[in-house]
Amino acid sequence: MHKFISAVVATVALGASVGFTGATPAVAAPQGSADAAQATRAGCVKMLDLYDQGWNRYVKVKNSCGHKACFSVTVAARRDPEFSIGARKTDSFRYGGILWTEASGIKNISC
């Protein structure tokens, strides 16, 4: 019985090591390049200012990347409004009225 259990454990260990070594190069390469591409796009939009003008609330943002980027304004207890900004631009966006809760920041999202 002891030989049988040790043979099963050895077979499982050998099969697992062969399976991992065969799949690692094929899986690791695409994930690494996808993570790098997502990391470069993720930090494109930076919040510069939150301000009120008249009866409206605005957020001023800057896109430092060479492509269009999308972001959402984080507002507590409300659905976050989503916007897009062109490449290498600074612009202000109206995200709500003065009665809305003030935004706490922005989140970079995919377009």
Backbone atoms as SQL, in Angstrom:
CREATE TABLE atoms (id INTEGER PRIMARY KEY, chain TEXT, resi INTEGER, resn TEXT, atom TEXT, x REAL, y REAL, z REAL);
INSERT INTO atoms VALUES
  (1, 'A', 1, 'MET', 'N', 0.821, -1.185, 0.000),
  (2, 'A', 1, 'MET', 'CA', 0.000, 0.000, 0.000),
  (3, 'A', 1, 'MET', 'C', 0.867, 1.251, 0.000),
  (4, 'A', 2, 'HIS', 'N', 1.953, 1.220, 0.752),
  (5, 'A', 2, 'HIS', 'CA', 2.838, 2.365, 0.856),
  (6, 'A', 2, 'HIS', 'C', 3.498, 2.662, -0.496),
  (7, 'A', 3, 'LYS', 'N', 3.897, 1.600, -1.234),
  (8, 'A', 3, 'LYS', 'CA', 4.488, 1.785, -2.558),
  (9, 'A', 3, 'LYS', 'C', 3.480, 2.398, -3.524),
  (10, 'A', 4, 'PHE', 'N', 2.235, 1.975, -3.448),
  (11, 'A', 4, 'PHE', 'CA', 1.185, 2.486, -4.333),
  (12, 'A', 4, 'PHE', 'C', 0.979, 3.987, -4.116),
  (13, 'A', 5, 'ILE', 'N', 0.905, 4.439, -2.876),
  (14, 'A', 5, 'ILE', 'CA', 0.688, 5.851, -2.564),
  (15, 'A', 5, 'ILE', 'C', 1.884, 6.686, -3.027),
  (16, 'A', 6, 'SER', 'N', 3.090, 6.190, -2.792),
  (17, 'A', 6, 'SER', 'CA', 4.268, 6.941, -3.221),
  (18, 'A', 6, 'SER', 'C', 4.343, 7.013, -4.754),
  (19, 'A', 7, 'ALA', 'N', 3.905, 5.955, -5.445),
  (20, 'A', 7, 'ALA', 'CA', 3.896, 5.980, -6.908),
  (21, 'A', 7, 'ALA', 'C', 2.876, 6.991, -7.425),
  (22, 'A', 8, 'VAL', 'N', 1.706, 7.064, -6.800),
  (23, 'A', 8, 'VAL', 'CA', 0.681, 8.034, -7.198),
  (24, 'A', 8, 'VAL', 'C', 1.180, 9.459, -6.964),
  (25, 'A', 9, 'VAL', 'N', 1.792, 9.720, -5.822),
  (26, 'A', 9, 'VAL', 'CA', 2.314, 11.056, -5.499),
  (27, 'A', 9, 'VAL', 'C', 3.407, 11.447, -6.502),
  (28, 'A', 10, 'ALA', 'N', 4.296, 10.514, -6.833),
  (29, 'A', 10, 'ALA', 'CA', 5.359, 10.800, -7.790),
  (30, 'A', 10, 'ALA', 'C', 4.787, 11.096, -9.174),
  (31, 'A', 11, 'THR', 'N', 3.773, 10.336, -9.592),
  (32, 'A', 11, 'THR', 'CA', 3.155, 10.555, -10.896),
  (33, 'A', 11, 'THR', 'C', 2.466, 11.922, -10.954),
  (34, 'A', 12, 'VAL', 'N', 1.758, 12.290, -9.910),
  (35, 'A', 12, 'VAL', 'CA', 1.080, 13.586, -9.864),
  (36, 'A', 12, 'VAL', 'C', 2.099, 14.721, -9.889),
  (37, 'A', 13, 'ALA', 'N', 3.175, 14.581, -9.128),
  (38, 'A', 13, 'ALA', 'CA', 4.207, 15.609, -9.088),
  (39, 'A', 13, 'ALA', 'C', 4.889, 15.760, -10.445),
  (40, 'A', 14, 'LEU', 'N', 5.191, 14.649, -11.096),
  (41, 'A', 14, 'LEU', 'CA', 5.826, 14.689, -12.402),
  (42, 'A', 14, 'LEU', 'C', 4.888, 15.307, -13.440),
  (43, 'A', 15, 'GLY', 'N', 3.632, 14.916, -13.425),
  (44, 'A', 15, 'GLY', 'CA', 2.662, 15.473, -14.365),
  (45, 'A', 15, 'GLY', 'C', 2.457, 16.967, -14.159),
  (46, 'A', 16, 'ALA', 'N', 2.428, 17.405, -12.918),
  (47, 'A', 16, 'ALA', 'CA', 2.249, 18.825, -12.625),
  (48, 'A', 16, 'ALA', 'C', 3.459, 19.624, -13.082),
  (49, 'A', 17, 'SER', 'N', 4.668, 19.106, -12.859),
  (50, 'A', 17, 'SER', 'CA', 5.861, 19.856, -13.260),
  (51, 'A', 17, 'SER', 'C', 5.974, 19.937, -14.774),
  (52, 'A', 18, 'VAL', 'N', 5.618, 18.877, -15.491),
  (53, 'A', 18, 'VAL', 'CA', 5.652, 18.893, -16.954),
  (54, 'A', 18, 'VAL', 'C', 4.585, 19.859, -17.478),
  (55, 'A', 19, 'GLY', 'N', 3.419, 19.848, -16.873),
  (56, 'A', 19, 'GLY', 'CA', 2.346, 20.748, -17.301),
  (57, 'A', 19, 'GLY', 'C', 2.699, 22.206, -17.087),
  (58, 'A', 20, 'PHE', 'N', 3.327, 22.543, -15.979),
  (59, 'A', 20, 'PHE', 'CA', 3.684, 23.935, -15.698),
  (60, 'A', 20, 'PHE', 'C', 4.819, 24.421, -16.589),
  (61, 'A', 21, 'THR', 'N', 5.822, 23.582, -16.831),
  (62, 'A', 21, 'THR', 'CA', 6.945, 24.021, -17.650),
  (63, 'A', 21, 'THR', 'C', 6.527, 24.190, -19.100),
  (64, 'A', 22, 'GLY', 'N', 5.597, 23.399, -19.577),
  (65, 'A', 22, 'GLY', 'CA', 5.140, 23.531, -20.959),
  (66, 'A', 22, 'GLY', 'C', 4.260, 24.751, -21.154),
  (67, 'A', 23, 'ALA', 'N', 3.485, 25.160, -20.146),
  (68, 'A', 23, 'ALA', 'CA', 2.537, 26.257, -20.318),
  (69, 'A', 23, 'ALA', 'C', 3.121, 27.606, -19.931),
  (70, 'A', 24, 'THR', 'N', 4.147, 27.633, -19.135),
  (71, 'A', 24, 'THR', 'CA', 4.667, 28.907, -18.622),
  (72, 'A', 24, 'THR', 'C', 5.144, 29.859, -19.714),
  (73, 'A', 25, 'PRO', 'N', 5.977, 29.486, -20.662),
  (74, 'A', 25, 'PRO', 'CA', 6.430, 30.452, -21.665),
  (75, 'A', 25, 'PRO', 'C', 5.289, 30.990, -22.539),
  (76, 'A', 26, 'ALA', 'N', 4.326, 30.164, -22.892),
  (77, 'A', 26, 'ALA', 'CA', 3.229, 30.612, -23.754),
  (78, 'A', 26, 'ALA', 'C', 2.298, 31.563, -23.025),
  (79, 'A', 27, 'VAL', 'N', 2.088, 31.355, -21.749),
  (80, 'A', 27, 'VAL', 'CA', 1.159, 32.190, -20.991),
  (81, 'A', 27, 'VAL', 'C', 1.829, 33.466, -20.505),
  (82, 'A', 28, 'ALA', 'N', 3.071, 33.409, -20.085),
  (83, 'A', 28, 'ALA', 'CA', 3.727, 34.558, -19.471),
  (84, 'A', 28, 'ALA', 'C', 3.986, 35.684, -20.467),
  (85, 'A', 29, 'ALA', 'N', 4.302, 35.395, -21.691),
  (86, 'A', 29, 'ALA', 'CA', 4.635, 36.446, -22.646),
  (87, 'A', 29, 'ALA', 'C', 3.446, 37.356, -22.959),
  (88, 'A', 30, 'PRO', 'N', 2.260, 36.834, -23.309),
  (89, 'A', 30, 'PRO', 'CA', 1.142, 37.734, -23.593),
  (90, 'A', 30, 'PRO', 'C', 0.688, 38.522, -22.377),
  (91, 'A', 31, 'GLN', 'N', 0.694, 37.924, -21.194),
  (92, 'A', 31, 'GLN', 'CA', 0.249, 38.654, -20.010),
  (93, 'A', 31, 'GLN', 'C', 1.198, 39.784, -19.690),
  (94, 'A', 32, 'GLY', 'N', 2.469, 39.581, -19.846),
  (95, 'A', 32, 'GLY', 'CA', 3.441, 40.630, -19.561),
  (96, 'A', 32, 'GLY', 'C', 3.274, 41.814, -20.491),
  (97, 'A', 33, 'SER', 'N', 3.096, 41.572, -21.784),
  (98, 'A', 33, 'SER', 'CA', 2.937, 42.678, -22.723),
  (99, 'A', 33, 'SER', 'C', 1.588, 43.357, -22.533),
  (100, 'A', 34, 'ALA', 'N', 0.550, 42.616, -22.185),
  (101, 'A', 34, 'ALA', 'CA', -0.761, 43.221, -21.941),
  (102, 'A', 34, 'ALA', 'C', -0.731, 44.080, -20.682),
  (103, 'A', 35, 'ASP', 'N', -0.041, 43.606, -19.643),
  (104, 'A', 35, 'ASP', 'CA', 0.076, 44.390, -18.412),
  (105, 'A', 35, 'ASP', 'C', 0.858, 45.668, -18.655),
  (106, 'A', 36, 'ALA', 'N', 1.905, 45.593, -19.458),
  (107, 'A', 36, 'ALA', 'CA', 2.708, 46.778, -19.746),
  (108, 'A', 36, 'ALA', 'C', 1.902, 47.797, -20.544),
  (109, 'A', 37, 'ALA', 'N', 1.130, 47.328, -21.521),
  (110, 'A', 37, 'ALA', 'CA', 0.301, 48.243, -22.312),
  (111, 'A', 37, 'ALA', 'C', -0.773, 48.879, -21.453),
  (112, 'A', 38, 'GLN', 'N', -1.367, 48.118, -20.556),
  (113, 'A', 38, 'GLN', 'CA', -2.407, 48.656, -19.688),
  (114, 'A', 38, 'GLN', 'C', -1.811, 49.649, -18.689),
  (115, 'A', 39, 'ALA', 'N', -0.610, 49.391, -18.214),
  (116, 'A', 39, 'ALA', 'CA', 0.020, 50.299, -17.261),
  (117, 'A', 39, 'ALA', 'C', 0.348, 51.635, -17.907),
  (118, 'A', 40, 'THR', 'N', 0.751, 51.623, -19.187),
  (119, 'A', 40, 'THR', 'CA', 1.066, 52.887, -19.843),
  (120, 'A', 40, 'THR', 'C', -0.193, 53.697, -20.100),
  (121, 'A', 41, 'ARG', 'N', -1.304, 53.051, -20.406),
  (122, 'A', 41, 'ARG', 'CA', -2.548, 53.763, -20.653),
  (123, 'A', 41, 'ARG', 'C', -3.248, 54.165, -19.358),
  (124, 'A', 42, 'ALA', 'N', -3.002, 53.439, -18.295),
  (125, 'A', 42, 'ALA', 'CA', -3.738, 53.656, -17.053),
  (126, 'A', 42, 'ALA', 'C', -3.447, 54.999, -16.420),
  (127, 'A', 43, 'GLY', 'N', -2.247, 55.510, -16.537),
  (128, 'A', 43, 'GLY', 'CA', -1.896, 56.740, -15.853),
  (129, 'A', 43, 'GLY', 'C', -1.897, 57.967, -16.734),
  (130, 'A', 44, 'CYS', 'N', -2.610, 57.966, -17.846),
  (131, 'A', 44, 'CYS', 'CA', -2.564, 59.095, -18.770),
  (132, 'A', 44, 'CYS', 'C', -3.246, 60.340, -18.221),
  (133, 'A', 45, 'VAL', 'N', -4.404, 60.201, -17.620),
  (134, 'A', 45, 'VAL', 'CA', -5.197, 61.348, -17.193),
  (135, 'A', 45, 'VAL', 'C', -4.900, 61.659, -15.726),
  (136, 'A', 46, 'LYS', 'N', -4.560, 62.918, -15.457),
  (137, 'A', 46, 'LYS', 'CA', -4.285, 63.389, -14.103),
  (138, 'A', 46, 'LYS', 'C', -5.255, 64.515, -13.762),
  (139, 'A', 47, 'MET', 'N', -5.780, 64.494, -12.545),
  (140, 'A', 47, 'MET', 'CA', -6.686, 65.550, -12.103),
  (141, 'A', 47, 'MET', 'C', -5.861, 66.741, -11.639),
  (142, 'A', 48, 'LEU', 'N', -6.187, 67.920, -12.151),
  (143, 'A', 48, 'LEU', 'CA', -5.487, 69.134, -11.761),
  (144, 'A', 48, 'LEU', 'C', -6.265, 69.933, -10.721),
  (145, 'A', 49, 'ASP', 'N', -7.608, 69.996, -10.860),
  (146, 'A', 49, 'ASP', 'CA', -8.380, 70.862, -9.979),
  (147, 'A', 49, 'ASP', 'C', -9.843, 70.437, -9.954),
  (148, 'A', 50, 'LEU', 'N', -10.488, 70.664, -8.825),
  (149, 'A', 50, 'LEU', 'CA', -11.943, 70.554, -8.682),
  (150, 'A', 50, 'LEU', 'C', -12.445, 71.937, -8.312),
  (151, 'A', 51, 'TYR', 'N', -13.449, 72.453, -9.028),
  (152, 'A', 51, 'TYR', 'CA', -13.938, 73.791, -8.715),
  (153, 'A', 51, 'TYR', 'C', -15.413, 73.929, -9.067),
  (154, 'A', 52, 'ASP', 'N', -16.036, 74.965, -8.496),
  (155, 'A', 52, 'ASP', 'CA', -17.431, 75.307, -8.771),
  (156, 'A', 52, 'ASP', 'C', -17.442, 76.596, -9.577),
  (157, 'A', 53, 'GLN', 'N', -18.370, 76.653, -10.532),
  (158, 'A', 53, 'GLN', 'CA', -18.538, 77.866, -11.314),
  (159, 'A', 53, 'GLN', 'C', -20.031, 78.034, -11.568),
  (160, 'A', 54, 'GLY', 'N', -20.588, 79.100, -11.028),
  (161, 'A', 54, 'GLY', 'CA', -22.033, 79.280, -11.141),
  (162, 'A', 54, 'GLY', 'C', -22.746, 78.186, -10.372),
  (163, 'A', 55, 'TRP', 'N', -23.646, 77.485, -11.027),
  (164, 'A', 55, 'TRP', 'CA', -24.407, 76.396, -10.406),
  (165, 'A', 55, 'TRP', 'C', -23.868, 75.024, -10.784),
  (166, 'A', 56, 'ASN', 'N', -22.643, 74.943, -11.255),
  (167, 'A', 56, 'ASN', 'CA', -22.077, 73.690, -11.748),
  (168, 'A', 56, 'ASN', 'C', -20.772, 73.334, -11.056),
  (169, 'A', 57, 'ARG', 'N', -20.491, 72.031, -11.027),
  (170, 'A', 57, 'ARG', 'CA', -19.218, 71.524, -10.503),
  (171, 'A', 57, 'ARG', 'C', -18.383, 71.035, -11.688),
  (172, 'A', 58, 'TYR', 'N', -17.095, 71.365, -11.673),
  (173, 'A', 58, 'TYR', 'CA', -16.181, 71.020, -12.749),
  (174, 'A', 58, 'TYR', 'C', -14.949, 70.309, -12.209),
  (175, 'A', 59, 'VAL', 'N', -14.346, 69.506, -13.081),
  (176, 'A', 59, 'VAL', 'CA', -13.061, 68.885, -12.804),
  (177, 'A', 59, 'VAL', 'C', -12.140, 69.255, -13.965),
  (178, 'A', 60, 'LYS', 'N', -10.928, 69.702, -13.646),
  (179, 'A', 60, 'LYS', 'CA', -9.940, 70.048, -14.666),
  (180, 'A', 60, 'LYS', 'C', -8.915, 68.928, -14.710),
  (181, 'A', 61, 'VAL', 'N', -8.706, 68.363, -15.914),
  (182, 'A', 61, 'VAL', 'CA', -7.805, 67.225, -16.081),
  (183, 'A', 61, 'VAL', 'C', -6.820, 67.480, -17.211),
  (184, 'A', 62, 'LYS', 'N', -5.737, 66.718, -17.189),
  (185, 'A', 62, 'LYS', 'CA', -4.711, 66.802, -18.223),
  (186, 'A', 62, 'LYS', 'C', -4.390, 65.403, -18.717),
  (187, 'A', 63, 'ASN', 'N', -4.355, 65.223, -20.052),
  (188, 'A', 63, 'ASN', 'CA', -3.948, 63.966, -20.665),
  (189, 'A', 63, 'ASN', 'C', -2.517, 64.135, -21.150),
  (190, 'A', 64, 'SER', 'N', -1.607, 63.380, -20.599),
  (191, 'A', 64, 'SER', 'CA', -0.199, 63.505, -20.959),
  (192, 'A', 64, 'SER', 'C', 0.239, 62.477, -22.003),
  (193, 'A', 65, 'CYS', 'N', -0.671, 61.648, -22.475),
  (194, 'A', 65, 'CYS', 'CA', -0.338, 60.610, -23.457),
  (195, 'A', 65, 'CYS', 'C', -0.621, 61.084, -24.880),
  (196, 'A', 66, 'GLY', 'N', -0.113, 60.354, -25.848),
  (197, 'A', 66, 'GLY', 'CA', -0.276, 60.691, -27.254),
  (198, 'A', 66, 'GLY', 'C', -1.496, 60.062, -27.893),
  (199, 'A', 67, 'HIS', 'N', -2.470, 59.638, -27.129),
  (200, 'A', 67, 'HIS', 'CA', -3.703, 59.049, -27.654),
  (201, 'A', 67, 'HIS', 'C', -4.867, 59.495, -26.789),
  (202, 'A', 68, 'LYS', 'N', -6.078, 59.342, -27.322),
  (203, 'A', 68, 'LYS', 'CA', -7.277, 59.684, -26.564),
  (204, 'A', 68, 'LYS', 'C', -7.370, 58.790, -25.338),
  (205, 'A', 69, 'ALA', 'N', -7.768, 59.373, -24.216),
  (206, 'A', 69, 'ALA', 'CA', -7.895, 58.616, -22.974),
  (207, 'A', 69, 'ALA', 'C', -9.275, 58.862, -22.374),
  (208, 'A', 70, 'CYS', 'N', -9.764, 57.884, -21.629),
  (209, 'A', 70, 'CYS', 'CA', -11.075, 57.990, -20.986),
  (210, 'A', 70, 'CYS', 'C', -10.896, 57.929, -19.472),
  (211, 'A', 71, 'PHE', 'N', -11.816, 58.589, -18.766),
  (212, 'A', 71, 'PHE', 'CA', -11.771, 58.603, -17.308),
  (213, 'A', 71, 'PHE', 'C', -13.171, 58.792, -16.772),
  (214, 'A', 72, 'SER', 'N', -13.347, 58.461, -15.499),
  (215, 'A', 72, 'SER', 'CA', -14.618, 58.706, -14.824),
  (216, 'A', 72, 'SER', 'C', -14.341, 59.520, -13.572),
  (217, 'A', 73, 'VAL', 'N', -15.297, 60.372, -13.224),
  (218, 'A', 73, 'VAL', 'CA', -15.185, 61.202, -12.031),
  (219, 'A', 73, 'VAL', 'C', -15.855, 60.444, -10.894),
  (220, 'A', 74, 'THR', 'N', -15.157, 60.253, -9.780),
  (221, 'A', 74, 'THR', 'CA', -15.672, 59.502, -8.642),
  (222, 'A', 74, 'THR', 'C', -16.528, 60.412, -7.770),
  (223, 'A', 75, 'VAL', 'N', -17.829, 60.125, -7.734),
  (224, 'A', 75, 'VAL', 'CA', -18.779, 60.893, -6.925),
  (225, 'A', 75, 'VAL', 'C', -19.484, 59.908, -6.001),
  (226, 'A', 76, 'ALA', 'N', -19.467, 60.185, -4.693),
  (227, 'A', 76, 'ALA', 'CA', -20.073, 59.284, -3.721),
  (228, 'A', 76, 'ALA', 'C', -21.583, 59.209, -3.930),
  (229, 'A', 77, 'ALA', 'N', -22.142, 58.012, -3.797),
  (230, 'A', 77, 'ALA', 'CA', -23.572, 57.735, -3.849),
  (231, 'A', 77, 'ALA', 'C', -24.208, 58.102, -5.185),
  (232, 'A', 78, 'ARG', 'N', -23.446, 58.198, -6.241),
  (233, 'A', 78, 'ARG', 'CA', -23.968, 58.480, -7.573),
  (234, 'A', 78, 'ARG', 'C', -23.226, 57.610, -8.582),
  (235, 'A', 79, 'ARG', 'N', -23.827, 57.460, -9.763),
  (236, 'A', 79, 'ARG', 'CA', -23.137, 56.769, -10.852),
  (237, 'A', 79, 'ARG', 'C', -22.048, 57.705, -11.361),
  (238, 'A', 80, 'ASP', 'N', -20.829, 57.191, -11.502),
  (239, 'A', 80, 'ASP', 'CA', -19.693, 58.022, -11.913),
  (240, 'A', 80, 'ASP', 'C', -19.832, 58.430, -13.376),
  (241, 'A', 81, 'PRO', 'N', -19.858, 59.744, -13.658),
  (242, 'A', 81, 'PRO', 'CA', -19.911, 60.185, -15.057),
  (243, 'A', 81, 'PRO', 'C', -18.594, 59.887, -15.772),
  (244, 'A', 82, 'GLU', 'N', -18.676, 59.492, -17.056),
  (245, 'A', 82, 'GLU', 'CA', -17.507, 59.115, -17.831),
  (246, 'A', 82, 'GLU', 'C', -17.255, 60.136, -18.931),
  (247, 'A', 83, 'PHE', 'N', -15.979, 60.431, -19.182),
  (248, 'A', 83, 'PHE', 'CA', -15.579, 61.400, -20.189),
  (249, 'A', 83, 'PHE', 'C', -14.376, 60.878, -20.949),
  (250, 'A', 84, 'SER', 'N', -14.071, 61.525, -22.092),
  (251, 'A', 84, 'SER', 'CA', -12.837, 61.239, -22.826),
  (252, 'A', 84, 'SER', 'C', -12.175, 62.565, -23.166),
  (253, 'A', 85, 'ILE', 'N', -10.854, 62.524, -23.264),
  (254, 'A', 85, 'ILE', 'CA', -10.074, 63.722, -23.556),
  (255, 'A', 85, 'ILE', 'C', -9.051, 63.368, -24.621),
  (256, 'A', 86, 'GLY', 'N', -8.819, 64.293, -25.544),
  (257, 'A', 86, 'GLY', 'CA', -7.887, 64.074, -26.639),
  (258, 'A', 86, 'GLY', 'C', -6.440, 64.010, -26.179),
  (259, 'A', 87, 'ALA', 'N', -5.590, 63.663, -27.102),
  (260, 'A', 87, 'ALA', 'CA', -4.167, 63.494, -26.811),
  (261, 'A', 87, 'ALA', 'C', -3.525, 64.823, -26.437),
  (262, 'A', 88, 'ARG', 'N', -2.744, 64.795, -25.356),
  (263, 'A', 88, 'ARG', 'CA', -1.955, 65.940, -24.885),
  (264, 'A', 88, 'ARG', 'C', -2.781, 67.213, -24.751),
  (265, 'A', 89, 'LYS', 'N', -3.922, 67.106, -24.076),
  (266, 'A', 89, 'LYS', 'CA', -4.797, 68.250, -23.854),
  (267, 'A', 89, 'LYS', 'C', -5.071, 68.439, -22.377),
  (268, 'A', 90, 'THR', 'N', -5.407, 69.669, -22.019),
  (269, 'A', 90, 'THR', 'CA', -5.888, 70.012, -20.690),
  (270, 'A', 90, 'THR', 'C', -7.267, 70.615, -20.882),
  (271, 'A', 91, 'ASP', 'N', -8.253, 70.122, -20.138),
  (272, 'A', 91, 'ASP', 'CA', -9.624, 70.586, -20.328),
  (273, 'A', 91, 'ASP', 'C', -10.416, 70.437, -19.039),
  (274, 'A', 92, 'SER', 'N', -11.526, 71.179, -18.949),
  (275, 'A', 92, 'SER', 'CA', -12.439, 71.095, -17.806),
  (276, 'A', 92, 'SER', 'C', -13.721, 70.416, -18.236),
  (277, 'A', 93, 'PHE', 'N', -14.290, 69.605, -17.350),
  (278, 'A', 93, 'PHE', 'CA', -15.518, 68.875, -17.635),
  (279, 'A', 93, 'PHE', 'C', -16.526, 69.119, -16.525),
  (280, 'A', 94, 'ARG', 'N', -17.779, 69.397, -16.895),
  (281, 'A', 94, 'ARG', 'CA', -18.867, 69.567, -15.943),
  (282, 'A', 94, 'ARG', 'C', -19.375, 68.184, -15.562),
  (283, 'A', 95, 'TYR', 'N', -19.325, 67.849, -14.288),
  (284, 'A', 95, 'TYR', 'CA', -19.772, 66.522, -13.865),
  (285, 'A', 95, 'TYR', 'C', -21.050, 66.562, -13.057),
  (286, 'A', 96, 'GLY', 'N', -21.559, 67.736, -12.729),
  (287, 'A', 96, 'GLY', 'CA', -22.820, 67.798, -11.991),
  (288, 'A', 96, 'GLY', 'C', -23.165, 69.204, -11.566),
  (289, 'A', 97, 'GLY', 'N', -24.345, 69.326, -10.982),
  (290, 'A', 97, 'GLY', 'CA', -24.791, 70.603, -10.458),
  (291, 'A', 97, 'GLY', 'C', -24.230, 70.856, -9.069),
  (292, 'A', 98, 'ILE', 'N', -24.441, 72.070, -8.580),
  (293, 'A', 98, 'ILE', 'CA', -23.903, 72.477, -7.284),
  (294, 'A', 98, 'ILE', 'C', -24.510, 71.662, -6.140),
  (295, 'A', 99, 'LEU', 'N', -25.693, 71.087, -6.346),
  (296, 'A', 99, 'LEU', 'CA', -26.332, 70.283, -5.308),
  (297, 'A', 99, 'LEU', 'C', -25.764, 68.863, -5.238),
  (298, 'A', 100, 'TRP', 'N', -24.979, 68.457, -6.211),
  (299, 'A', 100, 'TRP', 'CA', -24.345, 67.142, -6.197),
  (300, 'A', 100, 'TRP', 'C', -23.265, 67.103, -5.136),
  (301, 'A', 101, 'THR', 'N', -22.936, 65.899, -4.708),
  (302, 'A', 101, 'THR', 'CA', -21.803, 65.685, -3.824),
  (303, 'A', 101, 'THR', 'C', -20.525, 66.005, -4.591),
  (304, 'A', 102, 'GLU', 'N', -19.563, 66.615, -3.916),
  (305, 'A', 102, 'GLU', 'CA', -18.306, 66.945, -4.586),
  (306, 'A', 102, 'GLU', 'C', -17.529, 65.672, -4.900),
  (307, 'A', 103, 'ALA', 'N', -16.831, 65.682, -6.018),
  (308, 'A', 103, 'ALA', 'CA', -16.049, 64.525, -6.453),
  (309, 'A', 103, 'ALA', 'C', -14.865, 64.298, -5.520),
  (310, 'A', 104, 'SER', 'N', -14.452, 63.043, -5.426),
  (311, 'A', 104, 'SER', 'CA', -13.295, 62.719, -4.600),
  (312, 'A', 104, 'SER', 'C', -12.061, 62.419, -5.448),
  (313, 'A', 105, 'GLY', 'N', -12.223, 62.328, -6.761),
  (314, 'A', 105, 'GLY', 'CA', -11.089, 62.049, -7.636),
  (315, 'A', 105, 'GLY', 'C', -11.539, 61.541, -8.990),
  (316, 'A', 106, 'ILE', 'N', -10.598, 60.983, -9.751),
  (317, 'A', 106, 'ILE', 'CA', -10.918, 60.408, -11.046),
  (318, 'A', 106, 'ILE', 'C', -10.317, 59.009, -11.123),
  (319, 'A', 107, 'LYS', 'N', -10.866, 58.203, -12.050),
  (320, 'A', 107, 'LYS', 'CA', -10.345, 56.867, -12.331),
  (321, 'A', 107, 'LYS', 'C', -10.108, 56.767, -13.819),
  (322, 'A', 108, 'ASN', 'N', -8.943, 56.307, -14.225),
  (323, 'A', 108, 'ASN', 'CA', -8.669, 56.042, -15.628),
  (324, 'A', 108, 'ASN', 'C', -9.391, 54.759, -16.011),
  (325, 'A', 109, 'ILE', 'N', -10.124, 54.796, -17.134),
  (326, 'A', 109, 'ILE', 'CA', -10.857, 53.634, -17.615),
  (327, 'A', 109, 'ILE', 'C', -10.508, 53.399, -19.078),
  (328, 'A', 110, 'SER', 'N', -10.886, 52.248, -19.589),
  (329, 'A', 110, 'SER', 'CA', -10.637, 51.959, -21.003),
  (330, 'A', 110, 'SER', 'C', -11.726, 52.604, -21.852),
  (331, 'A', 111, 'CYS', 'N', -11.347, 52.994, -23.044),
  (332, 'A', 111, 'CYS', 'CA', -12.304, 53.643, -23.954),
  (333, 'A', 111, 'CYS', 'C', -13.073, 52.571, -24.628);
